């Protein structure tokens, strides 16, 4: 299970860092992605970090602004979001590939089967 935190209200151009803390499994063993989805909209894959490596992949909409990272010591994956825009307003989630030791981030992301979804954290960017 993941617990996301770090969301909030920020002005356009501002920054937030989201955290995704895992319990019951080791984040280093799984490829983990950050997603966002508003009710009634399709889920959008934003960033992904491969298991057992620091290889990452990003959606074009966030490339150069968002950075995904993993801290194995505290079993947490982060999403640093800079230069936020009003269109980034959404609920943000993290999830893990259902298979351990995969490299889906650099192969099929954002497609794939993801598990261990958290409750999400709301990000609101004002103009």
C-alpha positions as CSV (number, residue, x, y, z in Angstrom):
1,X,0.0,0.0,0.0
2,X,1.1,3.5,-0.8
3,X,0.3,6.7,1.1
4,X,0.7,9.9,-0.9
5,X,1.4,13.3,0.6
6,X,2.7,16.7,-0.2
7,X,-0.2,18.1,-2.3
8,X,-1.6,21.5,-1.7
9,X,-2.4,24.9,-3.2
10,X,0.4,26.8,-5.0
11,X,0.6,29.7,-7.4
12,X,1.5,29.3,-11.0
13,X,5.2,28.9,-11.4
14,X,5.6,27.4,-7.9
15,X,6.8,24.1,-6.7
16,X,5.7,21.1,-4.7
17,X,7.2,17.8,-3.7
18,X,4.9,14.8,-3.5
19,X,5.9,11.8,-1.5
20,X,4.7,8.2,-1.9
21,X,5.6,6.1,1.1
22,X,5.2,2.3,0.8
23,X,4.3,-0.2,3.5
24,X,4.4,-3.9,3.2
25,X,6.9,-4.1,0.4
26,X,10.2,-2.5,-0.7
27,X,10.0,0.3,-3.3
28,X,13.4,-0.7,-4.7
29,X,12.0,-4.0,-5.9
30,X,9.3,-2.4,-8.0
31,X,9.0,0.0,-10.9
32,X,6.9,2.8,-9.6
33,X,5.0,5.5,-11.5
34,X,3.2,8.7,-10.7
35,X,-0.1,9.4,-12.3
36,X,-2.9,11.9,-12.2
37,X,-6.6,11.6,-12.9
38,X,-9.6,13.8,-12.4
39,X,-13.0,12.3,-12.0
40,X,-14.4,11.3,-15.4
41,X,-11.1,11.8,-17.1
42,X,-8.5,9.3,-18.4
43,X,-5.5,8.5,-16.2
44,X,-2.3,10.2,-17.3
45,X,1.1,8.6,-16.6
46,X,3.5,11.3,-15.6
47,X,6.8,9.8,-14.5
48,X,8.2,6.4,-13.7
49,X,11.4,4.9,-12.1
50,X,12.6,1.4,-12.8
51,X,13.1,-1.2,-10.0
52,X,16.7,-1.7,-8.9
53,X,18.0,1.2,-11.0
54,X,17.5,4.9,-11.4
55,X,16.3,4.8,-15.0
56,X,13.3,7.1,-15.4
57,X,10.8,8.1,-18.0
58,X,8.5,11.1,-18.3
59,X,5.4,12.2,-20.2
60,X,6.1,15.1,-22.6
61,X,3.7,17.2,-20.6
62,X,5.9,17.2,-17.6
63,X,9.4,16.6,-19.0
64,X,11.9,19.2,-17.8
65,X,9.6,20.3,-15.0
66,X,9.0,17.1,-12.9
67,X,11.6,14.8,-11.4
68,X,10.9,11.4,-10.0
69,X,13.3,10.0,-7.4
70,X,13.5,7.1,-4.9
71,X,14.9,7.0,-1.3
72,X,15.4,3.4,-0.4
73,X,16.3,4.3,3.2
74,X,12.8,5.6,3.9
75,X,11.0,3.4,1.4
76,X,9.6,6.4,-0.4
77,X,9.3,7.7,-4.0
78,X,9.1,11.4,-4.6
79,X,7.9,13.6,-7.4
80,X,9.4,17.1,-7.5
81,X,7.2,19.4,-9.4
82,X,8.6,22.8,-10.6
83,X,7.2,25.6,-12.7
84,X,3.7,24.4,-12.0
85,X,0.9,25.5,-14.3
86,X,-2.9,25.7,-13.7
87,X,-3.4,22.7,-16.0
88,X,-1.4,20.6,-13.6
89,X,-4.3,20.9,-11.1
90,X,-5.4,17.3,-10.5
91,X,-5.3,14.4,-8.0
92,X,-2.0,12.7,-8.1
93,X,-1.4,9.0,-7.4
94,X,1.5,6.6,-7.2
95,X,1.4,2.9,-8.0
96,X,3.8,0.0,-8.6
97,X,4.1,-2.4,-11.4
98,X,2.4,-5.6,-10.3
99,X,5.6,-7.6,-11.0
100,X,8.8,-7.1,-9.0
101,X,12.1,-6.4,-10.7
102,X,10.6,-5.1,-14.0
103,X,11.8,-2.4,-16.3
104,X,8.5,-1.1,-17.6
105,X,9.4,2.5,-17.1
106,X,11.7,2.4,-20.0
107,X,9.7,-0.1,-22.1
108,X,5.9,0.3,-22.0
109,X,5.1,3.1,-19.5
110,X,2.5,4.5,-19.1
111,X,0.9,1.3,-20.2
112,X,1.1,-1.6,-17.8
113,X,-0.7,-3.1,-14.9
114,X,-0.3,-1.2,-11.7
115,X,-1.1,-2.1,-8.1
116,X,-0.8,-0.7,-4.6
117,X,-2.6,2.5,-5.4
118,X,-2.7,5.1,-2.7
119,X,-5.6,7.5,-1.8
120,X,-4.1,10.3,-3.9
121,X,-3.1,13.8,-3.1
122,X,-4.8,17.0,-4.5
123,X,-2.6,19.5,-6.3
124,X,-4.2,22.9,-7.1
125,X,-2.3,25.5,-9.1
126,X,-3.8,29.0,-9.1
127,X,-3.2,31.4,-12.0
